[in-house]
């Protein structure tokens, strides 16, 4: 009976040991499951945190990318605006330069035109002055001609008187010479001297009359035939 009780105790002890092992195994399994769950939870939390961080990083990166693109766009717009301003200023300068060149060309053309107009006006004034002078000369010449024509009868009369006096003077001189020749002789030195002087005077008178008046005078009067012969009467 003691042996039975001992065996029973042994069985109980083994059963308790088995039960304790089972309890420990269960506790260990539960602990492992808890640890595994905690580990999985931690992993999930880490993954969630990583996902959040990744998402936040992507958001930050996307925000930074947007800001960078915006800054690039602003920079490009600013550069484009500066280029447009430079181009506008360049075109304005070119337009101002063309305007200045046009004004300079217009000023040169106006100066040349004024110079040509001045020269033309001076030529016109000179031509008008020459016309007036020519007209004045013509009027003066016509007046001189009219005066000469008005004095022509008087001059012809004076010419005839002078010619008549000259002829009378020659007649008298010739008479004196003939009287001297008849009284002193043709070979006399006095008569030869007087006749030589008379011939020289007749020659001078005839030459002067012909040279200044022509064979019929300058006013149409006819000279006596004796004026062309030194000895004629």
RADABEL-V996095 format. One record per pair of residues at least 4 apart in sequence whose C-alpha atoms are under 8 Angstrom apart, sorted by sequence separation. I is the first residue (numbers start at 1). J is the second residue. If there is no record, write none. Layout:
# RADABEL-V996095
i | j
I | J
I | J
This chain:
# RADABEL-V996095
i | j
1 | 5
2 | 6
3 | 7
4 | 8
5 | 9
6 | 10
7 | 11
8 | 12
9 | 13
10 | 14
11 | 15
12 | 16
13 | 17
14 | 18
15 | 19
16 | 20
17 | 21
18 | 22
19 | 23
20 | 24
21 | 25
22 | 26
23 | 27
24 | 28
25 | 29
26 | 30
27 | 31
28 | 32
29 | 33
30 | 34
31 | 35
32 | 36
33 | 37
34 | 38
35 | 39
36 | 40
37 | 41
38 | 42
39 | 43
40 | 44
41 | 45
42 | 46
43 | 47
44 | 48
45 | 49
46 | 50
47 | 51
48 | 52
49 | 53
50 | 54
51 | 55
52 | 56
53 | 57
54 | 58
55 | 59
56 | 60
57 | 61
58 | 62
59 | 63
60 | 64
61 | 65
62 | 66
63 | 67
64 | 68
65 | 69
66 | 70
67 | 71
68 | 72
69 | 73
70 | 74
71 | 75
72 | 76
73 | 77
74 | 78
75 | 79
76 | 80
77 | 81
78 | 82
79 | 83
80 | 84
81 | 85
82 | 86
83 | 87
84 | 88
85 | 89
86 | 90
87 | 91
88 | 92
89 | 93
90 | 94
91 | 95
92 | 96
93 | 97
94 | 98
95 | 99
96 | 100
97 | 101
98 | 102
99 | 103
100 | 104
101 | 105
102 | 106
103 | 107
104 | 108
105 | 109
106 | 110
107 | 111
108 | 112
109 | 113
110 | 114
111 | 115
112 | 116
113 | 117
114 | 118
115 | 119
116 | 120
117 | 121
118 | 122
119 | 123
120 | 124
121 | 125
122 | 126
123 | 127
124 | 128
125 | 129
126 | 130
127 | 131
128 | 132
129 | 133
130 | 134
131 | 135
132 | 136
133 | 137
134 | 138
135 | 139
136 | 140
137 | 141
138 | 142
139 | 143
140 | 144
141 | 145
142 | 146
143 | 147
144 | 148
145 | 149
146 | 150
147 | 151
148 | 152
149 | 153
151 | 155
152 | 156
153 | 157
154 | 158
155 | 159
156 | 160
157 | 161
158 | 162
159 | 163
160 | 164
161 | 165
162 | 166
163 | 167
164 | 168
165 | 169
166 | 170
167 | 171
168 | 172
169 | 173
170 | 174
171 | 175
172 | 176
173 | 177
174 | 178
175 | 179
176 | 180
177 | 181
178 | 182
179 | 183
180 | 184
181 | 185
182 | 186
184 | 188
187 | 191
188 | 192
189 | 193
190 | 194
191 | 195
192 | 196
193 | 197
194 | 198
195 | 199
196 | 200
197 | 201
198 | 202
199 | 203
200 | 204
201 | 205
202 | 206
203 | 207
204 | 208
205 | 209
206 | 210
207 | 211
208 | 212
209 | 213
210 | 214
213 | 217
214 | 218
216 | 220
217 | 221
223 | 227
224 | 228
225 | 229
226 | 230
228 | 232
180 | 185
181 | 186
186 | 191
187 | 192
209 | 214
210 | 215
212 | 217
213 | 218
216 | 221
217 | 222
226 | 231
227 | 232
181 | 187
185 | 191
186 | 192
209 | 215
212 | 218
213 | 219
216 | 222
217 | 223
226 | 232
181 | 188
184 | 191
210 | 217
215 | 222
216 | 223
226 | 233
209 | 217
215 | 223
181 | 191
180 | 191
177 | 191
177 | 194
177 | 195
206 | 227
206 | 228
173 | 198
202 | 227
203 | 230
202 | 230
199 | 230
198 | 230
199 | 231
167 | 226
174 | 233
163 | 223
167 | 227
160 | 221
159 | 221
171 | 233
156 | 219
170 | 233
155 | 219
156 | 220
156 | 221
167 | 233
152 | 219
